[in-house]
Amino acid sequence: MTTFAQLTTTQVSQAEADLTEPETRDALAEAYFELADRDEPFLVIGGGSNTIVSDDGFDGPVLRVATRGVEYRPGEGGEVIVVADAGESWSELVDATVARGLSGIEALAGIPGSVGATPVQNIGAYGQELADVLVRVEVADADAGERRWVADADLGLGYRTSALKREELLGLVLAVELRLREVDSTGGAPVQYAQLAKALDVELGERVPVAQQREAVLRLRASKGMVLDPSDVDTRSSGSFFMNPIVRRSFASEALPASAPRFDAGKDAEGLELVKLSAAWLIDHAGVQKGFALPGSGAAISSKHTLAITNHADATAEQIAELARYVRARVLAEFGVELIPEPNLIGLQL
């Protein structure tokens, strides 16, 4: 018996999963199309780092993406094209590319989950984003009933979103193609995030060897409980539970103190300036501190980072959701900002 607790990094829900796990890309596409043709719901799970399933489980088949395979081929002008199967571990792929002296995803080290989930969420951290290096993805297109490659420009990539996540493109990612750059031991991409630059003791924009950037990122993530570690209950989570809100600059100026972090985020459809806020700052300043737990609950805010909700003591899925609802309510009452959950919540409501 395989439970959802065994399939997800938050490790909640002891309900059994009706699991299918194809071993090849062809078999994965075939299984997906077969499920998509049925008139019943089904669930797709990869590394399980971005999915929380209710204690009642999921009433339907579960397709686990676990296909493996990575191909490297030369590109143009020192570039290397990397094609990875959807079931590959993202963290392991970053490690492998860094070991080959390739730059482009070193700041995304330590992010749990599978390669196939990365374009759905358009993952990003420490100044890098998948959209910066993504070339295209192979998708099992449910509407067309065929496999096809979709260029990055057609994926509608945005902050932690894509056409796949918004279900404007209904399909399953089978493989991801990236364009990375060969660098020497002194090269690497410029450090683009202030916290990372401080950790490396360099100026923002300075070039640092890719292996050195990776190690610094892993140390930063580990200090926040964001690198999976079986011995650390703070890592029994889905990582950042809430996305950093994007609001109009005028709203931020009126509703938030000047000390609240904010970062330029372009303009909205009406041409008004937008800023991205720090969800962690909002939670902390709404009075929810590290390690906080509701009475009698096994769910807790991470002792290392207020943005993570952890399974601290045999929590139920409902206890995770209950704490998330509490956090959202506190932030909304204090600042008038509604936090949006980042993980996929199956059978749970906030």
Long-range contacts (C-beta under 8 A, 24 or more apart in sequence): 4-53, 4-57, 4-58, 7-45, 7-48, 7-51, 7-62, 7-64, 8-45, 8-48, 8-49, 8-51, 8-52, 8-53, 8-238, 9-47, 9-48, 9-49, 9-112, 9-228, 9-235, 9-236, 9-237, 9-238, 9-239, 10-52, 10-236, 10-237, 10-238, 10-310, 10-311, 10-320, 10-343, 11-236, 11-311, 12-52, 12-53, 12-55, 12-311, 12-315, 12-316, 12-317, 12-319, 12-320, 13-52, 13-53, 13-54, 13-55, 13-57, 13-316, 13-317, 14-55, 15-53, 15-54, 15-55, 15-56, 15-57, 15-58, 16-57, 17-45, 17-57, 17-58, 17-62, 18-60, 18-61, 18-62, 19-62, 19-64, 20-61, 20-62, 20-63, 20-64, 21-63, 21-64, 21-66, 22-63, 22-66, 22-67, 23-66, 23-67, 24-67, 25-67, 25-69, 25-85, 25-86, 25-138, 25-174, 25-175, 27-67, 28-63, 28-65, 28-67, 28-86, 28-87, 28-140, 28-172, 28-174, 29-140, 29-147, 29-172, 29-174, 31-63, 32-63, 32-140, 32-142, 32-172, 33-140, 33-142, 33-145, 35-61, 35-63, 36-140, 36-142, 43-346, 44-172, 46-86, 46-87, 46-113, 46-114, 46-116, 46-117, 47-89, 47-90, 47-112, 47-113, 47-114, 47-117, 48-113, 49-111, 49-112, 49-113, 49-117, 49-238, 49-239, 50-113, 50-117, 50-121, 50-238, 50-239, 50-342, 50-343, 50-344, 51-238, 51-343, 51-344, 51-346, 52-238, 52-317, 52-320, 52-321, 52-343, 52-344, 52-345, 52-346, 52-348, 53-317, 53-346, 53-347, 53-348, 54-317, 54-318, 54-346, 54-347, 54-348, 55-316, 55-317, 55-318, 56-347, 57-347, 58-346, 58-347, 63-172, 65-114, 65-116, 65-172, 65-173, 66-114, 67-174, 70-96, 72-100, 75-179, 78-181, 78-182, 79-179, 79-180, 79-181, 79-182, 80-179, 80-180, 80-181, 80-182, 81-135, 81-177, 81-178, 81-179, 81-180, 82-177, 82-178, 82-179, 82-180, 83-175, 83-176, 83-177, 83-178, 84-115, 84-175, 84-176, 84-178, 85-115, 85-116, 85-174, 85-175, 86-114, 86-115, 86-116, 86-172, 86-173, 86-174, 86-175, 86-176, 87-114, 87-115, 87-116, 88-114, 88-115, 89-113, 89-114, 89-115, 90-114, 90-115, 90-117, 90-118, 90-123, 94-214, 95-214, 97-180, 98-210, 98-211, 98-214, 99-211, 101-182, 101-183, 101-184, 101-185, 101-210, 102-180, 102-181, 102-182, 102-183, 102-210, 103-180, 103-181, 103-182, 103-183, 103-187, 103-188, 103-189, 103-210, 104-128, 104-132, 104-133, 104-178, 104-179, 104-180, 104-181, 104-189, 105-130, 105-133, 105-178, 105-180, 106-188, 106-189, 106-210, 106-211, 106-213, 106-214, 106-217, 107-189, 107-192, 107-193, 107-196, 107-213, 107-214, 107-217, 108-217, 109-213, 109-214, 109-217, 109-218, 109-221, 110-217, 110-218, 110-221, 110-222, 110-226, 110-227, 111-221, 111-239, 112-227, 112-228, 112-239, 115-176, 116-172, 116-173, 116-174, 116-175, 116-176, 117-173, 118-176, 119-155, 119-157, 119-162, 119-164, 119-173, 119-176, 120-162, 120-164, 120-165, 120-173, 121-160, 121-161, 121-162, 121-165, 121-342, 122-157, 122-158, 122-159, 122-160, 122-161, 122-162, 123-160, 124-159, 124-160, 125-217, 125-221, 126-192, 126-193, 126-195, 126-196, 126-217, 126-220, 127-191, 127-192, 127-193, 127-196, 128-189, 128-192, 130-157, 131-157, 133-178, 133-179, 133-180, 134-176, 134-177, 134-178, 134-179, 135-177, 135-178, 135-179, 136-177, 137-173, 137-174, 137-175, 137-176, 137-177, 138-173, 138-174, 138-175, 138-176, 138-177, 139-164, 139-169, 139-171, 139-172, 139-173, 139-174, 140-171, 140-172, 140-174, 141-169, 141-170, 141-171, 142-170, 142-171, 142-172, 143-170, 143-171, 147-174, 149-177, 159-243, 159-244, 159-246, 159-265, 159-276, 160-243, 160-342, 183-209, 183-210, 185-209, 188-212, 188-213, 189-213, 195-220, 196-220, 223-304, 224-302, 224-304, 224-305, 224-307, 224-308, 225-302, 225-303, 225-304, 225-305, 225-308, 225-310, 226-305, 226-308, 233-310, 233-311, 233-312, 233-313, 234-302, 234-303, 234-304, 234-305, 234-308, 234-310, 234-312, 235-310, 236-310, 236-311, 236-312, 237-302, 237-308, 237-309, 237-310, 237-311, 238-308, 238-309, 238-342, 238-343, 239-308, 239-342, 239-343, 240-279, 240-307, 240-308, 240-342, 241-307, 241-308, 241-309, 241-324, 241-327, 241-341, 241-342, 241-343, 242-279, 242-283, 242-307, 242-324, 242-327, 242-328, 242-339, 242-340, 242-341, 242-342, 243-279, 243-339, 243-340, 243-341, 243-342, 244-276, 244-277, 244-278, 244-279, 245-276, 245-277, 245-279, 245-282, 245-337, 245-338, 245-339, 245-340, 246-274, 246-275, 246-276, 246-277, 247-274, 247-275, 247-277, 247-337, 248-272, 248-273, 248-274, 248-275, 249-273, 249-274, 249-275, 251-336, 252-277, 255-335, 255-336, 255-337, 256-335, 260-285, 277-337, 279-307, 279-339, 280-305, 280-306, 280-307, 282-331, 282-334, 282-335, 282-337, 282-339, 283-307, 283-327, 283-330, 283-331, 283-339, 285-334, 285-335, 286-327, 286-330, 286-331, 286-333, 286-334, 286-335, 287-330, 287-334, 288-326, 288-327, 288-330, 293-323, 294-319, 294-322, 294-323, 294-326, 297-322, 297-323, 299-323, 301-327, 317-347, 317-348, 318-348, 320-348, 321-345, 321-348, 321-349, 321-350, 324-350, 325-350
